[in-house]
């Protein structure tokens, strides 16, 4: 997912036409059109009505400010860490946060061959230099790892993790095989998990 959490939360139903979501980003006020996969459209349309959500939106009441809406959902997502045990590739513990979905999208795009210039447009960065600052280490030519190894850390797993945890607890385990990564999902009452997610080295992300 290449959207910032605030832009996703304030998505109006009328802004989605087919698989296209057209919006003006809250940060930078950039015009942007995002392609949304069919399974995401189906998940959004399946959301039940809520008293605190305006019927014209998926997550927003239509009244609260952008920052308060974003903060409320970030706190909700942080509670996922009570059910997860996420580590970096070196085994160092790390916490899940929403921007990791955006980071993983960016890294996956670069390793799939997307140019830095095109990625910068997808992320609605004001300048390609901002994109290079955070993501240039993940350009395949600038790293020793094969692109195939890193492509296994697809952002779709992060999306499925969030969606499924909102329904019932699951356990995500990771086992290393000779030819790469293997991820398995198990529903259970007590849930822990391991999921590699990308994050820039330091600083706030765009």
ABEGO torsion letter per residue (X at the ends): XABBAAAAAABBAAABBEABBBBBBABGGBBBBBBBBAAAAAAAAABBBBAABBAABAABAGABBAAAAAAAAAAAAAAAAAABBBBBAAGBBBBBBAAAAAAAAAAAAAAAGBBAAAAAAAAGBABAAAAAAAAAAABAAABABBAAAAAABBAAAAAAAAAAAAABBBBBBBBBBAAEBBBBBBBBABBBBBBBBBBBABEBBX
